[in-house]
Amino acid sequence: MGREGARTEIIGEEFAERRARARERLDAIDPYKRAGESDPKRQEWFEAVYALAEGDPAGVPWAHLEPRPLLENWLAGRPIAGLRALDVGCGLGDNAEALARAGARVTAFDLVERAVQWARQRFPQSAVDYRAADLFNAPLDWRGAFDFVHELYTLQALPETLLPDAARALASFVAPGGTLLIISRAREEDEELGGPPWPLTRTAIESFAVDGLRLISLEDLPPNGDFPRHWRAEFRRDEAGA
């Protein structure tokens, strides 16, 4: 199925109204919006998101039914054809499909099995290898296996206490000479945290340069209309023996 065929519904006013109602329902059951949290990875809540959506993408707050522009315009200037790519927190699959259209050999994973099934249903002819997996307990054969690792919005859905473990997990996927791309909403160091989601600080973004990864580019992208301020950060692992 092509890109337009996979986009099952145009995001318009009626879609936005359904999404707003879904957000209210989901906030009401999100422990971080209430008293506390016993599941820091928020797995039960993420599973509830996809279950309550009942096949309606408006019920999934991060489902845009198309790739995110900050990924697409980054890809426009970087050839990734033939690279082994990993899409972290793939959701309904749009970003993974963008990587595949750019010629990468893509593995994409999500913590929630229902999300992975939905992505497969949306793109039944896809070459993407969609998997259910846990960032913090990923398959051992993914270690050092990817030339390009893409993370968009997964980190900002995690509490700050998990970011160091997330950094090590992401770094473990990157092959010698490989790249990690992180895209996240941004905030100042002294800005009220709020959330979830929790926009990341510059210090938090820079902290992902661990275990042999070097930060080679950090873009501070200003707000534009309804689009909030973002970071787009590129990390690189040196070639073996370099």
Rosetta blueprint (number, residue, H / E / L):
1 M L
2 G L
3 R H
4 E H
5 G H
6 A H
7 R L
8 T L
9 E L
10 I L
11 I L
12 G L
13 E H
14 E H
15 F H
16 A H
17 E H
18 R H
19 R H
20 A H
21 R H
22 A H
23 R H
24 E H
25 R H
26 L H
27 D H
28 A H
29 I H
30 D L
31 P H
32 Y H
33 K H
34 R L
35 A L
36 G L
37 E L
38 S L
39 D L
40 P L
41 K L
42 R L
43 Q H
44 E H
45 W H
46 F H
47 E H
48 A H
49 V H
50 Y H
51 A H
52 L H
53 A H
54 E L
55 G L
56 D L
57 P H
58 A H
59 G H
60 V L
61 P L
62 W L
63 A L
64 H L
65 L L
66 E L
67 P L
68 R L
69 P H
70 L H
71 L H
72 E H
73 N H
74 W H
75 L H
76 A L
77 G L
78 R L
79 P L
80 I L
81 A L
82 G L
83 L L
84 R E
85 A E
86 L E
87 D E
88 V E
89 G L
90 C L
91 G L
92 L L
93 G L
94 D H
95 N H
96 A H
97 E H
98 A H
99 L H
100 A H
101 R H
102 A L
103 G L
104 A L
105 R E
106 V E
107 T E
108 A E
109 F E
110 D E
111 L L
112 V L
113 E H
114 R H
115 A H
116 V H
117 Q H
118 W H
119 A H
120 R H
121 Q H
122 R H
123 F L
124 P L
125 Q L
126 S L
127 A L
128 V L
129 D E
130 Y E
131 R E
132 A E
133 A L
134 D L
135 L H
136 F H
137 N H
138 A L
139 P L
140 L H
141 D H
142 W H
143 R L
144 G L
145 A L
146 F E
147 D E
148 F E
149 V E
150 H E
151 E E
152 L E
153 Y L
154 T L
155 L H
156 Q H
157 A H
158 L L
159 P L
160 E H
161 T H
162 L H
163 L H
164 P H
165 D H
166 A H
167 A H
168 R H
169 A H
170 L H
171 A H
172 S H
173 F H
174 V E
175 A E
176 P E
177 G E
178 G E
179 T E
180 L E
181 L E
182 I E
183 I E
184 S E
185 R E
186 A E
187 R L
188 E L
189 E L
190 D L
191 E L
192 E L
193 L L
194 G L
195 G L
196 P L
197 P L
198 W L
199 P L
200 L E
201 T L
202 R H
203 T H
204 A H
205 I H
206 E H
207 S L
208 F L
209 A L
210 V L
211 D L
212 G L
213 L E
214 R E
215 L E
216 I E
217 S E
218 L E
219 E E
220 D E
221 L E
222 P L
223 P L
224 N E
225 G L
226 D L
227 F E
228 P L
229 R L
230 H E
231 W E
232 R E
233 A E
234 E E
235 F E
236 R E
237 R E
238 D L
239 E L
240 A L
241 G L
242 A L
